[in-house]
């Protein structure tokens, strides 16, 4: 389903949102992290009362962790999770999802390329759908990264049957129950593909909304690093085989159970043999 929406969500906040957890994965974002965290907290404070911001410092080697701990010391809305070593983008998101305590889970990158104000237009839709997926308008990345993203989207569609406009857009809102009920297995750049594959396979619904994409405030993008790309392909092929085998087992088990179902004949009914 691909419904676009461009309205405002403030009038629907109380109706559609009980509480919200925001997950911000961060790796070497000392130039942008303070601005991002303060902007998220200040914006959400104007919209609602019950929310939390969870930042996962994924083994940063700069001052990202120190900056976050300083903010958390005076800001009770902020919770910081530290990975002692860099584990990968997916691992950072999984740590955040496991720490969620609210009804809705939203995640966004920490590098300043998204504007938290765009989340407002998601709120009316989460009352109708189980997730609202952002897609980047006028993506502020190099031509090579755009080409890589296009190729990855085509591959993901062919292998997993996941067809969305922007698979890896880091601006998505989900009902948090999904993450409590489904175990996530990937820990690298495959994480969004896994979420969407398991989400759609379980029968959840979603819609898609365009969001602004801004130039980075600082730091360096790591998504195009050869090690990141190789890990993504390894996970893709490994889990494609694993999950498709699981699908076949589930289908066989379903067929077996259906064959064992008793007939619809009422209890005590007697079969009449016509002479």
Residue, then its C-alpha position, 0 to 999 in steps of 0.5 A: x500500500x502506498x498512500x501519501x499524506x501531507x497533512x498536520x498531526x497536532x489535532x490527532x496527537x491525543x487520539x492516536x498516541x498514548x506514548x512514544x519512544x524515539x531511538x537514535x543510533x549514533x556513531x562518531x557524531x560529536x558534531x551533531x549529536x547535541x543539536x539533534x538530541x535537544x531538538x528532538x526533546x524540545x519538539x516532542x515536549x511541545x507535542x506530548x507528555x509521555x515520551x522517551x529518547x533512547x540514544x545508542x552510542x555504538x562504540x564511538x571513538x570521539x566525544x559522542x558518548x561524553x556529550x550524551x552522558x552530560x546531557x543525560x545528567x540534566x535531562x531525565x527524558x534521555x536514556x543512553x546505551x553504550x556499546x563498548x565497541x562498534x557493533x553495526x547499525x542494526x545492532x544499535x537499532x536492536x539495542x534501542x528497540x529492546x529498551x523501548x517502554x512506550x506504545x510507539x517506536x520511532x527511529x531517526x538518524x543522529x547526523x542531522x539529515x532529518x527534521x523531527x518536525x516531519x514526524x508530526x504528519x505521521x501521527x494521524x496515520x498511525x491510528x489507521x496503520x501499524x507503521x508509517x514509513x518515511x521516504x527521502x525527498x531530494x536525497x542529499x547523498x552522492x550519486x554513487x550512494x543513490x545508485x547503490x540504494x536503488x540497486x539494493x532496493x531492487x535486490x531486496x524486492x526480488x529476494x524478499x518480496x519487500x517493495x517500499x519506496x525507500x527501504x533504508x530511510x531512517x525515519x520510521x514509526x512503528x507500533x512497539x508491540x511488533x518489536x516485543x513480539x518478533x526477534x530481530x536477527x541481523x545486526x548490520x545494514x540489513x536491519x531495515x530489510x529484516x524488519x519490513x520482511x517480518x512486518x509484512x509477512x506477519x500481516x501488519x499494515x503500513x503507509x508511506x510519507x515523504x520527508x525532507x533530507x538535509x545535508x549532514x551537520x558533520x561526521x562521515x557517512x559509513x553506509x558506503x564503506x566496503x566492510x559495511x556493504x560486504x556484511x550486508x550482502x553476507x547477511x542478505x544471502x544467509x538470511x534469505x536461505x534461512x527465512x525461506x526454509x522457515x517459510x516452507x516449514x511453516x507452510x508444511x506444518x500448516x498443511x499438516x494441521x489442516x489435514x488433521x482437522x476433524x470434519x464439520x459434522x456435528x457431535x453425535x450426528x449419525x451417518x445415514x447410509x442410503x439403501 
